[in-house]
């Protein structure tokens, strides 16, 4: 039954490795009797249309495969996502694939984002964080190729302290003017200001104004 299914999907010139891969996957999940294999394949054929929509949403030009069903079942039955929300998540990915969609859904699951509204809000917030990281880099006068690392190492931490976007940009501007324009330098300054309660724009501005007055006096 497994061989016939693979031949029907891939053609008569299919390699044995693919058949072995499918059979191994079934065996790992305890699908080893004719009845269980038939139910699995019936479920797959029934959900092929749903998988095709996901592939199309991510601009993937290939046929649905048995591994795709395993992932779809994982998302809808294991993680508890509604199919329409999985499809919404797939459409939001740029240059996506099933593996990236799996990683994204696990990310959403970890923060309990299940509905379209929650996913959309999370994506908008994530986009604004990335845009802020780029603005800070520009203000510092630097360029970093891997913006993901900047966001994870610095931007998210600074925002978790309670700093606003304008306050962070003001700190970045001061760091640039003072000649300490690396992210690590700014990180030290942000940590220093955080421990002393200079977080909102007003207090940050007041702190730098007083520093300027002291410099002028000296």
RANORGI-V918785 format. One record per run of one state. SS is the DSSP state (helix for helix, strand for strand, loop for the rest). FROM is the first residue (numbers start at 0). TO is the last residue. If there is no record, write none. Layout:
SS&FROM&TO, SS&FROM&TO
This chain:
loop&0&0, helix&1&9, loop&10&14, helix&15&27, loop&28&32, helix&33&56, loop&57&64, helix&65&77, loop&78&81, helix&82&91, loop&92&96, helix&97&109, loop&110&114, helix&115&139, loop&140&145, helix&146&159, loop&160&163, helix&164&176, loop&177&181, helix&182&194, loop&195&199, helix&200&216, loop&217&217
